[in-house]
């Protein structure tokens, strides 16, 4: 009985550890995508990169989502690269 309880407790600790690490990784990816979108907007405002407007993308500033090809493209790139890394 005690061996079962120890094994169960250890499994719960590992599940919590993995969940925390996955949550942190997802938060970092999400924040990097937001940061890239806002950085692209700042570079567009400063005139360093062009701004090609897209009508079908909403303007959601707290997500860093701005209706330009450059910002959406960079955000998709930052989201797809880690996913492609997992598939390879």
C-alpha positions in Angstrom: 0.0 0.0 0.0 2.7 2.5 0.9 4.7 1.8 -2.3 1.6 2.6 -4.3 1.1 5.9 -2.5 4.7 6.9 -3.0 4.5 6.0 -6.7 1.3 8.0 -7.1 2.7 11.0 -5.3 5.8 10.9 -7.5 3.7 10.7 -10.6 1.6 13.7 -9.5 4.8 15.7 -8.9 6.1 14.9 -12.4 2.8 15.8 -13.9 2.9 19.2 -12.1 6.5 19.8 -13.2 5.7 19.0 -16.8 2.6 21.1 -16.8 4.5 24.1 -15.3 7.3 23.8 -17.8 4.8 23.5 -20.8 2.8 26.5 -19.4 6.0 28.6 -19.2 7.1 27.6 -22.7 3.6 28.5 -24.1 3.7 31.8 -22.2 7.1 32.7 -23.6 6.0 31.9 -27.2 2.8 33.9 -26.8 4.7 36.8 -25.4 7.3 36.7 -28.1 4.6 36.8 -30.8 3.0 39.8 -29.1 6.4 41.5 -28.8 7.2 40.9 -32.5 3.9 42.4 -33.5 4.4 45.5 -31.5 8.0 45.8 -32.6 6.9 45.6 -36.3 4.3 48.4 -35.6 7.0 50.6 -34.0 9.4 50.0 -37.0 6.6 50.9 -39.4 5.8 54.1 -37.5 9.4 55.0 -37.5 9.6 54.4 -41.2 12.2 51.6 -41.2 9.8 49.0 -42.8 6.9 49.4 -45.1 3.3 49.0 -44.0 1.0 47.0 -46.3 -2.5 47.1 -44.8 -4.7 44.0 -44.7 -8.5 44.5 -44.4 -9.3 41.0 -43.0 -7.1 41.2 -39.9 -8.5 42.9 -36.8 -6.7 45.5 -34.7 -6.1 44.0 -31.3 -3.4 46.0 -29.6 -3.2 43.9 -26.4 -2.3 40.8 -28.5 0.1 42.8 -30.7 -2.1 42.0 -33.7 -2.1 44.9 -36.2 -3.6 44.8 -39.7 -0.4 44.8 -41.7 1.2 42.1 -43.7 4.6 42.6 -42.0 3.4 42.3 -38.4 1.1 39.3 -39.1 3.7 37.6 -41.1 6.4 38.0 -38.4 3.9 36.7 -35.8 3.0 33.7 -37.9 6.7 33.0 -38.3 7.3 33.1 -34.6 4.4 30.8 -34.0 5.2 28.3 -36.7 9.0 27.9 -36.2 8.6 26.1 -32.8 5.8 23.9 -34.2 7.9 22.9 -37.1 10.8 22.2 -34.8 8.6 19.7 -32.9 7.6 18.0 -36.1 11.1 17.5 -37.4 
